[in-house]
Amino acid sequence: QVQLVESGGGLVQPGGSLILSCVASGTISRPNIMGWFRRTPGKQRELVATMSSGGITNYLDSVKGRFTISRDNAKNTVYLQMNSLKPEDTAVYYCQFQVVGSRVSYYWGQGTQVTVSS
């Protein structure tokens, strides 16, 4: 059974940096898309960043220039480097892997809390 395990969340001051990691355990085909989502109380989940197997990236407008997504296919791991963090970045961050085979399968991490506060 495939599980995604996230790490790297925590408390950081405004302007600080964090890097999130998400690694898949179990047997999984190379994900076509690896991505990060976030959810804050009272808001819908929003897509933060994605990266295709070909290296094409997509970012939420509010994080462009501050966040960078990267992936290590050999390790089935995706990263999110977050710089210049703002209080409005506070959320639970979830990673997602999308695997396209005979059907599309989605895998989610359990979520990691990121809190930006002084």
Secondary structure by P-SEA (a helix, b strand, c coil): cbbbbbcccccccccbbbbbbbbbccccccccccbbbbbcccccccccccccccbbbbbcccccccbbbbbcccccbbbbbbcccccccccbbbbbbbbbccbbbbbbccbbbbbbcc
